[in-house]
């Protein structure tokens, strides 16, 4: 049986990033951080192979989903570019066949003050919570891992999201590369980030393959989701989705026993 690893790769938690222009395809400031994002993912792949995995699927999971430079990634990996138009979104391609997952370039949630680029899935909401937890993309996608019974081995990005990963499961390996400071960031050197990615991924995969249960996230039995939008008309529109109740001018609530239903709500309403 192959020990396959799934990597979901975002950009706002890439080392050194502090402005939206550094994250958007076509902007003048984007190219250096696209290359740093690719270097970090490459290092995670190299570490994962050294740790004993046999195969890697990378989901380019930011914006256009056309950020990573495929030719600069190690041979032997597969990369999912573009969007799969399915409820798994940033986790498209994951299933129970994977021995573990890693998140790279992840960032703090909407409503958190630990990144100048803090948001959840888009910039159209100012708060998303699941069972009272400020739902970063980390939380949303960690629960996807739990839904398909895949251990979450490593999370890398800003300090805020790494601390949140440890609250989900203290065994998860983390690679904090920068911290937010007002509208700026304080980061380590990009080359140091790459080194830490490689070393941590190797250790995470080696331990994850040997002891997978240590890295699993417990999926709640019930989900109470609240979203506060930036614009009031977004809440009105979402209120027509089955099971959604508008709770304020800009807020809605959705509850379900099924996380699949939560992901479907996010797909159409968030």
N, C-alpha and C positions, 0 to 999 in steps of 0.2 A: 504494500500500500504506500502510495506517495505521500510525503509530508508537504502539503501545499500551503502556501502563505498568501493571504489576501492583503493588499495595501490600498487604503483609501488616502488619496493625496490632495490636500488643499494648499492654498498659497499664503493666506493672510498671517499664518504663523511661521512663515519662512524667516530665517535669520536676517535681521536688519530692516525688514519692511515696516513702514510707518505711515504710508499714504496710499489712498485708493489708486492714484495714478501708477503706482508701482505694481498693481495687481491686474490691470486691465489690458488685454490684448489690443495692440495698436497704439497705446500711449508711449510717449518717448522714454519714460522712466521704467517701462515694463521689462525690457530685455534682460538687464542684469539680474533681476530677481527671478525671472523665468529660469535662468541658468543656475541660480543658487537653489531654487526648488528642485531642479533636475539633479543637481549634485547631491542634495540631501537624500532624495529618493534612491539614487544610485548607491549611495553609501548604505542605506537601509537594506537594499537588495544584496549587496556584497556581504554585509554582516549576517543576513538571514541565510545565505548559502553557506557561509562559514559555520553557522550554528547548526546546520544539518538539514535544512529544507531542500526539497528536490525541484520545486516548481513555484513560480510566483506569478500572480495576476495583479496588475496595478490598475486601479481605477483613477484616471485623471478626473478629479472631482471638483474643480473650480470653474465657475462661470461658463465659458465656452466649452470646457472640458477638452481644450486643445492647447494646453500649456506646456506639458513635459516634452522634451526633445527626445524622441524615441531612439535615435542613433547614438545618444550619449548614455543610454541605459545598458546594463550588462546583457550579454547574450544569454539566452535561456529564460528570459522573462516574456510575459505577454502583457500588452497594455490595451486597456479599454478606453478609447478616446471617443468624445461625443457622448450624448446622453441616450440611455436605453429606453426612455419614456415609460418607466415602470416605477412602482412605489418604492423601490429600494434606493433610487436617486443616487446619492454619493456612494452607495454600497452595491450598485448594480454589478452582478456577476458572482456575488457571494452565495454560497450554499453550504450544506453540512459536510461537504467533502474536504473543506479546508481545516488544517490542523491549528490555524491561528490567524489573527488579523493584527495589523498595525496601522496606525493613523499618523500621517506626516503632515507638517505644516498647518496643524489645527489651531484654532483661535477661540478666544472667550466668547461667551454668549451675549446676545442682546440684553442690556440691562446691567452688565458687569463693567467695572471700571478698570479692568486689567489689560485692556488693549484699545488703542485708538480706532481700531477697525472691528470692534466687537459687534457681532450681529448673529442672527440665527436664520440661516438659509437664504435670506435676502434682507434688504434694508427697508422693507415695507412694514415691519413690526418693531415694537420697542420692548416687547416682553413675550416670551413663550415659556410656560411652565408645564411640567408633567408631575402630577402628585406633589405639587409645591416646590419641586426642584427646578431651578433656573435651567432651562433646557438649551444647552449648547448643541451644536452639531455633534459634538462628542457624545453627549447623553443620548440623543436620538439614534445615532449609529451604533453606540454600544448596546443599546436595546435590540437593534437589528442583529448584532452578533449573538445575543442571548436567544433571540427568537429562532435562529437556525443552529444553536448549540455550538458556536465557534468561540473559543477563548480569545479575549482581547489581550495581546501580549505587550504592546508598546504604544505609547502616545507621545508625540513630539509637537512642540509649538511654543506658545507663550506660557508664562508662568501660571497664569490664571487657569488655563485649560488643563495643564499638567497637575495642578493641585486638585482640580475637580476629578480627574481620572483616579487619583489616589483615594479620594473619598468614595468613589464607586467600588474600587477594589484596591487595597493598599499593595497588593502584589504586582500590579501593573508597572512595568518599567516606563520611565518618563525621560524625555530629553527636553528640558526647558532651555530655549535659546535666546529669549528676550523677555522683557517685562514692560508693560505699558507705564508711561509716565505722562499723565495729561493727554495731550494730542501727539505725543511722541513715544518712542521706544528706546530702551537701553538694551543693547544686544551684545553677545559675545562675538568674537571674530568669526566670519563665515567659514574659514578653514577649520577652526576649532569645532564648530557645529557639525561639520561633515565627519570629523574624527569621532565625536561623541555618538553620532548616528550609527556609524559602523560598529563601534564597540558595543553599544547598548543593544542594537538589533541582534548581534551575534549571541549575546548572553540571554536575551529575551527568548529567542527562538530555541536555543538549546534547552533552556529550562521549561519552556512551554511545551515542547515535544515530549520531554520526560515527565512533566507533571501538569497536564492540561487543566485538571480540575481547579488548580490554584488560581487560574486566570479567568475563570468564567464569571459572568455577570448574572446576578439573580434577576429574572424578569418578574416584575410585579404581577399580581393576580388581577388587578384592576387599574385602569388608567383614567385620571381626571385631568384633562388638558385645558389650559386657559391661554388665550392669545389676546394681546392688546396691540392693535394696529396703530400705525402712525396716522392714517386717514380714516375718518369715520365711515366712508362708503365701503371700505374693505370689510368692515364688520357686518354691515347690512348685506353685502353680497354673500359672505360666508354663512349668514344665518339661514339661507335657503338650502344649505347642504343638510341631508337627512341626519337628524340627531343633534344638530347644533342649536344652541340657545344663545341669543344675544343678551349679554349681561350689562352692557353699558353702551355709550355712544360709539366707542372704539373697541369694544371687547366682546369675545364670545367664549363659550365653554362647550366642550365635547367630552363625553364619557363613554367608555367601552371596556369590556372584559378582554378584548382582542387587540393586540398590538398591530396586527395587520390592518385592522380598521382605523387605528390611529394614523398609520402611515398613509392610508388612502385619504383620510381627512387632510393631512398635511399636503399631499399631492395636489388636491383640488382647491384647498382653501388658504394655505399658507403662502 
